[in-house]
Amino acid sequence: MIDPLVVEEIIDRALAEDIGFCDLTSELVIPADARAELALNARQDIVVAGLDVAGRVFRRRVPECRVELRVRDGERVRAGAVMGRVEGPARGLLAVERTALNFLQHLSGIATLTAQYAERVAGTRAVLIDTRKTIPGLRALEKHAAHLGGARNHRLRLDDGVLIKDNHISVCGSLTAAVGRARAGAPVLTKIEVECDTLDQVGEAIGAGADMILLDNMGLEEMRQAVALSGGRIPLEASGGVRLENIRAIAETGVDFISVGRITQSAPAVDIGLDAVIKA
């Protein structure tokens, strides 16, 4: 779930960025009393995400408009499906159509790509998770979209958990020392994960008492050896270089989690249209 106040803040920033003082074109071209009915049409097969946000965009600018959502976030729809309709004062609706579509196309793109990755690991023990590779200011929405597509969320923010990476280890002096310091200061319910580049580091992290290990850019054989070394004592996350073409092979090594930055960082926007409804 997303804090509704966070969503409203994101929407307000987006509308201020796009509109400025006013929609000059609509003010000059559209009569003040004109009304419009617009349909949200899927132009390709997608997993829907951000439809509720799009509805909030319209209501934020045009509180009196009528929004009818015909599908729910998380649903799969086919090309040609009418996802919803909005009706109200034409000037207001046209002023926010791009912002509404930007959210809907971008977030549905994330959910759609995430679903493709999730399908590739189905039937294995591996769980798909996201990363912090998100567009600044949109993380809450993007991680929600990834969840709708079938991924679990990793850290939402840096204060959600401890992830000791190579630079932390270098500055601290050793992996064992870094884990020890984290263990001494972290809240009792906070997990400590360690990024490992080598099998030697995996062994050291296990010995140091890490709660989880991130296998960074390891090859398939190294991952299999890491799984054998851990012996099921500690969850393993595979990360780095994960693509649709290789995620199944990574999952079959026996790792518990696979993190994919591409699902939020590189997902293409899907094709969704906002078309005027012409009445006979």
C-alpha positions as CSV (number, residue, x, y, z in Angstrom):
1,M,0.0,0.0,0.0
2,I,1.1,3.6,-0.7
3,D,0.5,6.5,1.7
4,P,-2.2,8.5,-0.1
5,L,-0.5,11.8,1.1
6,V,2.7,10.7,-0.8
7,V,0.6,10.1,-3.9
8,E,-1.0,13.5,-3.7
9,E,2.4,15.2,-3.3
10,I,3.7,13.4,-6.4
11,I,0.7,14.3,-8.4
12,D,0.9,18.0,-7.3
13,R,4.5,18.2,-8.4
14,A,3.8,16.6,-11.7
15,L,0.9,18.9,-12.5
16,A,2.8,22.0,-11.5
17,E,5.7,20.9,-13.7
18,D,3.4,20.3,-16.7
19,I,0.8,23.0,-16.5
20,G,2.5,26.0,-15.0
21,F,0.0,28.9,-14.7
22,C,-2.6,27.4,-17.1
23,D,-3.1,25.3,-20.2
24,L,-2.9,28.1,-22.7
25,T,-4.1,26.1,-25.6
26,S,-7.3,24.8,-23.9
27,E,-8.0,28.3,-22.5
28,L,-7.9,29.8,-26.0
29,V,-9.5,27.0,-28.0
30,I,-12.0,25.3,-25.8
31,P,-15.3,27.1,-24.8
32,A,-15.6,27.5,-21.0
33,D,-18.8,25.5,-20.8
34,A,-17.6,22.6,-23.1
35,R,-17.7,19.1,-21.7
36,A,-15.8,16.0,-22.8
37,E,-15.9,12.3,-22.3
38,L,-12.6,10.5,-22.7
39,A,-11.8,6.8,-22.8
40,L,-8.6,5.1,-21.6
41,N,-7.8,2.5,-24.2
42,A,-5.1,-0.2,-24.0
43,R,-3.3,-0.5,-27.3
44,Q,-1.2,-3.5,-26.4
45,D,-1.4,-6.4,-23.9
46,I,-0.4,-5.0,-20.5
47,V,-0.4,-5.5,-16.7
48,V,-2.2,-2.5,-15.4
49,A,-0.5,-0.2,-12.8
50,G,-1.2,3.4,-12.1
51,L,-4.9,3.5,-13.2
52,D,-6.0,4.7,-9.7
53,V,-3.2,7.3,-9.8
54,A,-4.5,8.5,-13.2
55,G,-8.0,8.8,-11.8
56,R,-6.6,10.9,-8.9
57,V,-4.9,13.2,-11.4
58,F,-8.2,14.0,-13.1
59,R,-10.0,14.5,-9.8
60,R,-7.1,16.6,-8.4
61,R,-7.5,19.2,-11.2
62,V,-11.2,18.7,-11.9
63,P,-12.9,17.6,-8.6
64,E,-16.3,17.5,-10.2
65,C,-15.4,15.1,-13.0
66,R,-16.8,11.6,-13.1
67,V,-14.1,8.8,-13.3
68,E,-15.1,5.3,-14.1
69,L,-12.4,2.7,-13.8
70,R,-13.3,-0.6,-15.5
71,V,-10.3,-2.6,-14.4
72,R,-8.1,-2.8,-11.4
73,D,-4.4,-2.2,-10.9
74,G,-2.7,-5.6,-11.2
75,E,-5.1,-7.0,-13.9
76,R,-3.9,-8.2,-17.2
77,V,-5.7,-6.6,-20.1
78,R,-5.6,-7.2,-23.9
79,A,-5.0,-4.7,-26.6
80,G,-8.3,-2.9,-27.3
81,A,-9.6,-3.0,-23.8
82,V,-11.4,0.1,-22.5
83,M,-9.7,0.5,-19.0
84,G,-11.9,3.4,-17.9
85,R,-13.7,6.6,-18.8
86,V,-13.6,10.2,-17.5
87,E,-16.3,12.8,-18.1
88,G,-16.3,16.5,-17.1
89,P,-15.3,20.1,-18.0
90,A,-13.2,19.8,-21.2
91,R,-10.7,22.4,-20.3
92,G,-9.7,20.8,-17.1
93,L,-9.6,17.3,-18.4
94,L,-7.4,18.2,-21.4
95,A,-5.0,20.1,-19.1
96,V,-4.2,17.0,-17.2
97,E,-4.4,14.2,-19.8
98,R,-0.7,14.1,-20.4
99,T,0.2,13.8,-16.7
100,A,-2.4,11.1,-16.2
101,L,-1.1,9.1,-19.2
102,N,2.5,9.6,-18.1
103,F,1.8,7.9,-14.8
104,L,-0.3,5.2,-16.3
105,Q,2.0,4.3,-19.2
106,H,5.2,4.4,-17.1
107,L,3.8,2.4,-14.2
108,S,2.0,-0.1,-16.4
109,G,5.3,-0.5,-18.3
110,I,7.0,-1.5,-15.1
111,A,4.3,-3.9,-14.1
112,T,4.3,-5.5,-17.6
113,L,8.0,-6.0,-17.7
114,T,8.1,-7.3,-14.1
115,A,5.5,-9.8,-15.0
116,Q,7.7,-11.1,-17.8
117,Y,10.6,-11.6,-15.4
118,A,8.3,-13.2,-12.8
119,E,7.0,-15.7,-15.3
120,R,10.6,-16.8,-16.2
121,V,11.3,-17.9,-12.6
122,A,7.9,-19.6,-11.9
123,G,8.3,-23.0,-10.5
124,T,11.7,-22.4,-9.0
125,R,12.4,-21.4,-5.4
126,A,13.7,-18.0,-6.5
127,V,11.7,-14.9,-5.7
128,L,12.0,-11.8,-7.9
129,I,12.8,-8.6,-6.1
130,D,13.3,-5.0,-7.1
131,T,16.0,-2.5,-6.3
132,R,16.5,1.2,-5.5
133,K,17.2,2.0,-9.2
134,T,14.2,4.2,-9.5
135,I,13.4,7.6,-10.9
136,P,14.0,10.2,-8.1
137,G,10.6,11.2,-6.6
138,L,8.7,8.2,-8.1
139,R,10.0,5.3,-6.0
140,A,6.9,4.7,-4.0
141,L,4.8,4.4,-7.2
142,E,7.4,2.4,-9.1
143,K,7.9,-0.1,-6.4
144,H,4.2,-0.5,-6.1
145,A,4.0,-1.2,-9.9
146,A,6.8,-3.8,-9.5
147,H,4.8,-5.5,-6.8
148,L,1.7,-5.5,-9.0
149,G,3.8,-7.2,-11.7
150,G,4.8,-10.0,-9.4
151,A,8.0,-8.8,-7.6
152,R,8.6,-8.4,-3.9
153,N,10.1,-5.1,-2.7
154,H,13.6,-4.9,-1.4
155,R,14.5,-1.8,0.6
156,L,12.3,1.2,0.0
157,R,14.8,3.5,1.5
158,L,18.2,3.3,3.1
159,D,16.7,3.2,6.6
160,D,14.8,0.0,5.9
161,G,17.7,-2.3,6.4
162,V,21.4,-2.8,6.4
163,L,23.1,-3.7,3.1
164,I,26.9,-3.7,3.5
165,K,28.5,-3.2,0.1
166,D,32.1,-3.2,-1.2
167,N,32.7,0.4,-0.4
168,H,31.4,0.0,3.2
169,I,33.8,-2.9,3.6
170,S,36.7,-1.0,2.1
171,V,36.2,2.0,4.4
172,C,35.5,-0.2,7.5
173,G,38.5,-2.4,7.0
174,S,37.0,-5.8,6.6
175,L,33.8,-7.6,6.0
176,T,33.8,-9.1,9.5
177,A,34.3,-5.8,11.1
178,A,31.5,-4.2,9.1
179,V,29.1,-6.9,10.1
180,G,30.1,-6.7,13.7
181,R,29.6,-2.9,13.9
182,A,26.2,-3.3,12.2
183,R,25.1,-6.0,14.5
184,A,26.1,-3.9,17.6
185,G,24.1,-0.9,16.5
186,A,21.1,-2.2,14.4
187,P,17.7,-2.6,15.9
188,V,17.0,-6.2,16.8
189,L,14.4,-6.7,14.0
190,T,16.7,-5.2,11.3
191,K,18.3,-7.7,8.9
192,I,21.9,-7.4,7.9
193,E,22.8,-8.3,4.3
194,V,26.3,-8.4,2.9
195,E,27.3,-8.0,-0.8
196,C,29.9,-10.6,-1.7
197,D,32.0,-10.8,-4.9
198,T,33.8,-14.0,-4.2
199,L,33.1,-17.4,-2.5
200,D,35.7,-16.5,0.2
201,Q,33.6,-13.5,1.1
202,V,30.5,-15.7,1.2
203,G,32.2,-17.9,3.7
204,E,33.4,-14.9,5.7
205,A,29.9,-13.4,5.7
206,I,28.3,-16.6,7.0
207,G,30.9,-16.8,9.7
208,A,30.4,-13.2,10.7
209,G,26.7,-13.8,11.2
210,A,25.1,-12.0,8.3
211,D,21.4,-12.6,7.9
212,M,21.5,-12.6,4.1
213,I,24.1,-12.5,1.3
214,L,24.0,-10.7,-2.0
215,L,26.0,-12.5,-4.7
216,D,27.3,-9.7,-6.9
217,N,27.8,-10.4,-10.6
218,M,28.8,-14.1,-10.0
219,G,28.7,-16.7,-12.7
220,L,26.3,-19.6,-12.6
221,E,28.9,-22.0,-11.3
222,E,30.0,-19.7,-8.6
223,M,26.3,-19.2,-7.6
224,R,25.8,-23.0,-7.4
225,Q,28.9,-23.2,-5.2
226,A,27.6,-20.4,-3.0
227,V,24.3,-22.3,-2.6
228,A,26.2,-25.4,-1.6
229,L,28.4,-23.4,0.8
230,S,25.5,-21.8,2.6
231,G,23.7,-25.2,2.9
232,G,20.4,-23.5,3.4
233,R,21.6,-21.6,6.5
234,I,21.2,-18.2,5.0
235,P,19.2,-16.7,2.2
236,L,21.1,-15.8,-1.0
237,E,20.3,-13.0,-3.4
238,A,21.7,-13.0,-7.0
239,S,22.2,-9.6,-8.4
240,G,23.9,-8.0,-11.4
241,G,23.6,-8.6,-15.2
242,V,20.1,-10.2,-14.8
243,R,18.1,-10.2,-18.0
244,L,15.1,-12.1,-19.4
245,E,17.4,-14.3,-21.3
246,N,19.4,-15.6,-18.3
247,I,17.1,-15.2,-15.3
248,R,15.8,-18.8,-15.5
249,A,19.3,-20.2,-15.4
250,I,20.1,-18.0,-12.4
251,A,17.0,-19.2,-10.6
252,E,17.9,-22.8,-11.3
253,T,21.2,-22.4,-9.3
254,G,19.1,-22.6,-6.1
255,V,19.4,-18.9,-5.0
256,D,16.5,-17.6,-2.9
257,F,16.1,-14.1,-4.4
258,I,17.0,-12.4,-7.7
259,S,17.1,-8.7,-7.8
260,V,16.6,-6.9,-11.1
261,G,17.2,-3.2,-11.5
262,R,15.9,-3.2,-15.1
263,I,12.3,-3.6,-14.1
264,T,12.2,-0.1,-12.6
265,Q,15.2,1.5,-14.3
266,S,14.7,0.5,-17.9
267,A,11.0,-0.6,-18.4
268,P,9.6,0.9,-21.6
269,A,6.3,2.8,-21.3
270,V,3.3,0.9,-22.7
271,D,0.9,2.2,-25.3
272,I,-2.3,3.5,-23.8
273,G,-4.5,6.1,-25.5
274,L,-6.9,8.7,-24.0
275,D,-9.5,9.1,-26.8
276,A,-12.5,11.3,-27.0
277,V,-15.8,9.4,-27.0
278,I,-17.8,10.5,-30.0
279,K,-21.6,10.1,-29.4
280,A,-24.0,9.7,-32.3
